């Protein structure tokens, strides 16, 4: 076995060993390993792509969300403003209404008072007329002899009236 | 792997070398001085011993022979040899794991027995003999044709029978170690594949051993196969992954002390290169061959180009073979040389031997780390270049034109 002369036995065994190892590995090991690595690479690439997509979607959603929030905030402010305005309007209107009502009541009251007053005056006038008539009747009915007695009688009548 | 004998006696050859070895240290006089010195020492010792051996055949065998140690490790053998020791009976004993010897000769048919039957070359068994360095000298065999550790047929009287052709298909230590390493590889890969089949690592995060191999597998896929093979990469990926891990596991297992040097064996790398060559040839298209037999160069230059292009078909796998072989072999030799340095110097002078050991071990550790890198690197380069050559073989016309511009 010289250093540079290949030994026949070793050549043969190496050939056998190589062929056996090659076919075993080619059939049972390499396809599984290569496929496994490929699948994983694919799944990692897919996952990354999905993650990127989701990230973009998330950013979009956040933007939308923020826009929505801003709009909501604006709306709220608007609503509050409107509410305040409405409130003031209502208060003012109520005040106006109340004032008008009050005035109306006052006017009505005055009118009623006036009416009552007029009625009372009419009543008084009627009463006075009646009394005058009654007194006159009484006076007329009595035959007045003297002046003195006449006057006393009238006085008595007047007093009667006063008592009323 | 290493045989350590401790009878330190003056080893004149080395002793004379010492000033020569340390000379660069004085000349450099820089921080990197000791580094260079040791590297130079390691290399020069190794080369010195290759040449020195012939002249020292008559020296007593007790001396530490780095050449024998290193070649004993890097070459294939019929047993796993760990260490030798001298027993109480004065005999030399070897701590080994014997391996099966399987021989075929057209005249004698198959025979199979354990390598322990040879008793390390001392005995013949069923008409076969294991060559040792002594036998080669004794029988006056041609050292180019017969090597230490080779099994040859012998006659009844114990003489070599050169007429009988012996095919040695033994389970040598390289074969056994390769089978162990590959069983480990298959087991790991099947375990990983099972996990992927169950959805672990697909839908969930990978766990344990998956994490260890996944980056390597994706590296081969994304940096070796895809750039060189384009759309067709999935067709060649199983082959590239197999060749990558086939080399890697054998490189790494070969780094464990005591194990054999499988990937640094020319037969191993030759076979892998041959398979790559076949794969390249089968993936070649019309354009590839047109480019070789009718290169797009002026007509006058064509006679020069065509032989070069034809040669190029073969030099590519040849370079693959030599590259892996030389790299792995060199790594093992450097580590062994650095360890042997301690014993070579120790044989010359005990104190020098002890003094040099920390440096030597520090370097061994350093080289070991480099070797781990090289184990990965060579597997990568082999797979990468195979992918490049396959890619070139089916390149489209359009692509080729673009490259020329």
Interface residues (C-beta under 8 A of the other chain):
Chain A: X1 X2 X3 X4 X5 X6 X7 X8 X9 X10 X11 X12 X13 X14 X15 X17 X18 X20 X21 X22 X24 X25 X26 X28 X29 X30 X31 X32 X33 X34 X35 X36 X37 X39 X40 X43
Chain B: X71 X74 X75 X76 X102 X144 X147 X148 X149 X150 X167 X168 X169 X170 X171 X172 X174 X175 X178 X179 X182 X185 X186 X189 X190 X192 X193 X194 X195 X196 X197 X201 X202 X203 X214 X217 X218 X221 X234 X237 X238 X239 X241 X242 X245 X246 X265 X266 X267 X268 X270 X271 X272 X275 X329
